[in-house]
């Protein structure tokens, strides 16, 4: 093959991130040279909508939807302008984003998600509600001009100590996860945006964050088949357009990490489960694989194993790292380490996804007209669970002290800043005081019994320091109300309210319940 054509194929399978809210010069050049995809993060999202989003490169559906997009309309408008600039260089570029709802949001990073996350939807237990929420997320993503949403998470949260999945999962029951995963995929794709089921073959039974090290799923093949694979089978049967592999070691399948494993990506995903869409890697700078190989080697091995798109969250300031990946791929083809046919197949699947998106213009236009006002708050309210019975505790009528026992978020959450419970209560009860305590901090003075006390925790089941401080607080103030915004553990306190997520929608739902304004 001629060198220029090989270079373009190698560029087609890359999906890098970049810094800033304008496409840098290197990215414009790479798009012109065949770069197939780009991934957006919170660092790329601007809430300034002064830029013109009405030029010919922006479809009518985007111009119209930006005006009334659900979620953070300013961020959607700014992102639509950015995406328009990318498409000016390459109209069929695949633009991707992590927009899960709940804790993981990019378009609403400045305000927190308007929709509850997966565990809240699973607890609410209404698949039609899940479908409606996903359609509204799709409506927002479509208004920004984005092709591919790296959602939903269909991992079964088998271990409550999991540091990176948790409330991002629909739950611990494979059948429920499968049902809600399918509903979410149907809702999102009905809005003309491609969904991506992740993290294959299942990240739920791990206690290691793959951003930091390589997790291992030590279950038998029989357990993996019964517990982890059903949601992926259901997603594939429902027509999900993409699947993201996790940086996981699954010894029952292979001794190589899933991202680099032909047994996982070709044998299991393609041949056994029958998936023929886009297989994409998780970000290759994550330590789970970055500690094993250089970036170029990871890309080559992932492609050889069966991946079609290489996600690269961080790129060098002038794009040298992206071109180095291209060169590593073309060199591997010339050396016979990567079959040219495999690279061509991967590049073809990237083109297929772009073509699918182009064919969904009418679906995006219909979604733009389908606002579902108040849905996020209603869905978050449906997920609230209290112990003991809610009527046993009177509503707050005076501004409380709200103590947040706050663990630092995982890298998957990124820069999202959801409305905190104390802020949500203050919207209803002005004068509410909020204190935030981390693992190296101390509780504030709790002796002022005239002010009600609310203690907010997140994943207390995973943090010994949090449980210790919670016990100390309840000894000092047994009248305190405890609100768990993560995976619930054993109930604690006079009233224990679980939101099953820490989105802005969930905070407002909890505040309304605690103050009796629902």
N, C-alpha and C positions, 0 to 999 in steps of 0.2 A: 504494500500500500504506500502511496505517496505520503511523504512526511507531513505535509500540511493537513491531509485528511485524517491521519492518525492523531495528530495534535488536537484536532477539533473533536474527535471522538473522546479523547482523554479529558478534554475540558467539559464535554457534555455531561459527564457523570459526577462532576464536582458540585458541591452545594455549600459554598463558604459564607461565613458571616463577615461583617466589616464594621468599622467604627464610624460613628457620626450619623447625621440625619440627612446627608446628601451623598449620592454615589461618588466615591473617590475616583480620581482619574484612572487608576489601575483597574478598577472594577468595570468602568465603562469600556476600557480597552479589552478586558477579558470577555465581556459579553459579546462584543463585536467579533471576537475570535472563537466563539462557540461555547462559552460557559453556559451550562445547562440550567443551573439553579442558584438561588441565593436564599439564605435563611435570615430572618429578621429577629432581633432581640429588643428588649426594652430600651437599650442604648440607641436604637435607631428610630424610636418613636418620638415624634414631636407633637405638641398640642397646639402649635401655631398653624392656623389654617389660612394664612395670608397668601400662601403660594397658590398659583392658578391651577386648579384641577379640572379645568373645563376644556383643555386642548384636545385635539383630535385623537391623541393616544389614549385618552380615558374613555371607556365605553359609556354610553348614556346611562346604563344601569348604575354605574359607579357615581356619576355626577349627581344623579337623583337620590341615591341611597345615602350619600354622605350627609345630606341635609337633615335626614331624620333617622340616622342609624341608631340602633340600640347601643347601649354602652356609652363609652366616652366618645362622643361625636367629634370633639376637637381632635383627639388622637387619631380617629378613623380618617378624618379629612387630611390631616398631615401625612398619614401613612399612604393614603391613596395618591397623594402628590409624589411621594417618594417612589412608589411602585410605578407610577406613570413614567418617571424618569428612567427607571430600569427597563421598562418595556419600549421606551424610545430607542434604546440601543439594541434590544433583542425582544421582539414582540411575543415570542413563545417561551420566554424564560419562566421556569417554575419557581415561584416565590413561596417560601414556606414560613410557618410560624408555629410556636407552641402556644396554642390558645385552648386550654383545657376547661376553663371555668374554674371556680374555686381558687385554690392557692396559686395555681400556675396560670398567669396571664401575661401577655406582652402588650397588647393594645390598651389594656386598662391598668398598666403597671402603676401609673400615677395615682389612681383612685381605688384600686382593688376591684375585683371582678363583680359585675352586676348579677352574676348567677352562681348558685351553689355548685360545689364540685361533685365528683362522682359518688363518694360515699353518702353524701346527703341525698342524692337522687336514688341510690340503692335503698336507703332507709325509708324514704318516702314511698317506695314500692310501686309506683305508677309508671309503667313503661310509656304511656302516652305523654305523661309529664316530661319524662326524660327526652322523648322525641321532640317535644315542643321547645325545651330549653336548648337542645343542640341545634335546632333550626334557627333559633334566634342568635346563637353564637355564630352559626354559619352566615346569617344575614349580616352581622357585623363584619366578619372576616371578608365576605364577598364585597361589601361596600368599600373595603380598603384595597380591593383589587388582588387579593392573595389567592394563590392557586391551591395550596396544600396546607391543611392543618394537621400538625403532629398530635392528633388526638383521635379517639379516646385511649386512655390507659385501660387495657383489659386484663391486666395482671390480677390474679386472685390473691388478696392480702392474707396469706396463710399464717404469717407471723406478725402479731401486733407490735413487735419490737422493730419492724422494718423501718429504717431511717429515711427512706426515699420514696416509698410508695404510699403507705398509710391511707389517708383520706383521699388520695388521688385514685384509689381503687373503688369499684362499686361495692366491694364487700368480700367476704370470705367464702361464699358459696358459689361454686363454679357455674351452676345453672343460672343463678341470679345475675352474676357478672355477664354471662353470655347474653341473657335476655336484654339487659340494660345496654350492653355494648352494641348489640344490633340496633336497638332503638336510637342510640346516640348517632351511630353511623348513618342510619336512614335519615334522621333529622338534619344532620350536617350536610349530607350529600344532596338532599332535596333542595338545599339553598345554592347548589351549583359549586360547592367547594369540596375538594377531595379529602376524605378522611384517611387516617393512618392508625391502625391498631398497633399498640406497643405494650410491653417490650418483649418480643418473641425470644425464646419460647416460654417466658414467664419469670417475672422479677419479684413475685410476691413472697416467696419463701427464702428471703435473704435477710441478713442483719448487717450487711456492708453496703455503703453507698458507692456505686460504681464511679462516681465522680472522683473518689478518693483512692479506691483499691478495687481489686477484682473480686466480686462476690461469687459464691459457689452455691448451687442448688444441689444438695446431697441426696435428694429423694431418688427412689427407684424409678425405673422407666414406667412401671405400672402406675405409680402415684402421679408422675408427670402426665401420663396419658389421661388419667381420670380427673386430675385436679387442674392442671395448668393449660392443657391444650383445648378443652371444649370452647372457651371464649374465642380463641383464634379460629377454630373450625367454624364457629357460628359467624364470625366476622367475614370470613372468606366466602361462606355461602351467601351472605347478605350483600356481597359485591363491593367490599371495601377496596379502595383503589391502591392503598399502600400498606405495607407492614414494616415497622421498625424493629430491627433486632437489638437485643440488649447486650451489653458487655458483661456476659455471664459465663461462668464455667458450669457446665452441666455434665458431670462425669458419666451419667447413665446413657448419654448420647455420644459424647466425644470428649477427649482430653484437651481439646483446644477451646478457647473462648468462642462463644456462639458467633461473634462477628467475623471470626477467621475460620469458621468450621464449615467445610463442604457438607459434612454429615447433617448439620443443623439447617443451613440455608438452602442447600439443594436437596439432600435426601429427605429431610423432615418437612420443610416448608413447601418446597416445590413438588416433589414426587409423592410424598405421603398425604399432605394436606391439599395439594392441587392448586396452590396459589400461582397465578400467572401475571400479577400486577407488579408494581414497583416495590422492590425490597431496598430499604434504606438503612444505613448504619446510624447508631447514635453518634454523638460528636466524638471524633477520633482523638481529640486532645484530652479526653477523660482518662484519669490515671489507670483505670482498669485495663486499658490496652496500651496507653502511652508509655507505661512503665516497661512494656515488653519489647516494643519495636519503635523505630523512627516513623514519622507520619507517612512517608512515601511507601514504606514497607507495609504498614497497616492497610493503606489504600489498595495496594496490589493484592495482598492476601485476601482482603475482603471481597474484592471483585472476583478473584479466582474461585472463592468459596460460593459465590452466587449473589452477592449484593449488586445492586444497580446504581445506587447513588451514595456518594461519600459525603456525610455531613461533617463540616469543619466549622466549629463555632467561632474560633479565633483565627484571624489571618494577620499577617505582618502588615505594617503600616503602608507599604508600597506594593503589596501583593506578591512579594517574592515567594512566600510560602505556597501560594496557590500554583504558581508556575512550577515550583519544585515538585509538587504533587503530579502535575501534568507530565513533567519530564520523567518522573519515576515510573509512571504508568506506561508511557511510550517505550521507555528503555526495557521494561519487563516484557513487553510484546516483542520487541526486536530480539531479545535474548531467549525467547521461547518459554518464559516463566508464566506468562499470561496469554492465553489464546486470543488471537485477534477476533475470532468469532464470538468469544465471551464478552469482550469489550463492546463489540458491535451490538450484541443483544442487549447489554446494559444501557447503552446510549439510545437504542430503539425504545426501550421501556420509558425512559425519560421523555422522549418525544411523544409517546403514546399518552402519557399523563397530561402533557401540555395540550394535546389534541382533544382529549376528553374535556378538559376545562373549557376550551374554546367552544365546544359543542353544548355547553351548559348555559349559554347566555340567557335563554328564556327562563330557565329555573332561577337564575339570579335576579332577573327582572321581577318574577313573581314574588320571590322572597323579600325584595325591597319594599313591596307593597303590604307585607304581612307583619306589621308590628303587633306584638303581643304584650301590651302595657301591663306592668305590675307582675309579670310572670316570675322574675327572679326572686322577689320578696315572697311571693306565694309558694314557690318551690322550696325556698329555704325554711319557711314556716312549717311546711309539711314534714320536714326532716327533724324538727325539734322533738326531743324525748326527755321527760322529766321523771325523777325519782326522789321522793315518793310522789303520790298524785299531786298534780299542780295546785289544786284547790287547797292543799294543806298549808301552803305558804302564801301569805297575803302579798299583793303586788307592792313594788317599791313606790312610795309616795313622796319620799324626800331624797335629795341628791346624795348618792352614796359615795363611799371611797371604793374605787375599783383597783385592785391589785392584779397586775398582769405578771404571772410567772412565765417568762418568755425565753424559750430556747432559740438559739440562732438558726435561721432557716437554712435548708439545704440549697445547694447550687441550682437544683432544678427549679426552685421557686424564683431565684434571681432577685430582681429589684422590685418586685411587687410590694406595694404598701397598702394592704387592705385597711379599711376603717376598723379601728380597734373597738372592742366592746365598750370601753369607757367613753370613747368619743360618740358612739351610737347612743348610749344612755344619756349623755350630755345634750344631745339634740332634743331629747324629750324632757330631761330634768336638768336645766341649767344649774351650774354650781357643782356638778359632779367633779370629783377630784380623782385623777388617775396617777398611779405609781407603777413603774415597770421595774421588775427585779430579774436579774440574770443569774446564772449559776454561781457567779462570784459575789453576789450581792446579799443584802440583808432586808428583811421585812421592814416596812415603815412602822411607825407607832400605831398600834391597833387599839389603843385604850379608849379612844373617843367613841363610846357606845351609842351616843346620840345619832351618829351618822351610820346608816346601814353599810354593810361590808359585802362586796362582791369579789370573789377571787376567780380570775380567769386563768386556765391552764391549757397547754396544748401538748398532747401526747404525754401526759403525766406517767402513763404506763411504761414509757421508755426512759424516764429520767429520775434517778434516785434522789438527786438534789431537789427536784421539783416536789416529789412526794414528801420529802422531809419538811420543806418549808410549808407545804400545804397542811401537814399534820400540826406544825407549830402554830399556824394561823388559826386552825380550827380549835385548838386547845385554848387559845386566847379569846377567840370569838366563835363559840359554837353556833351562834345565830347566823353565821355567814352563808351566803349562797355561792355555790361552786358551779362554774360554767366551764365545761370541757369542749374545746374547739377542734380537738383532734380525734384520734381513735379512743373511744371510751374505755376506761378501766373499771375497777370496782367503784360503785357510787360512794361519794364522801359528802358529809355535811347534811345539814337540815334539808336543803334542796339541791339536787344535783341535776343540772340541765346540760344535755349534750346537743351540740349543734351539728356534729359530724362534718365540720369544715370551718375554715376561717376566711371565707370571702366577705366582702363588704355586705352582700345580701344576707349572709348568715348572721353577721354582727347586728344588723338592723332587725332581723327577725327575732333574735334573742332579746334585744333591748325592748322591743314591743311586748314580748311575752312577760319579761320581768316587771315591766311597769304597768301591765294590764291595759295597754292601749290597743290590743288586738280584739 
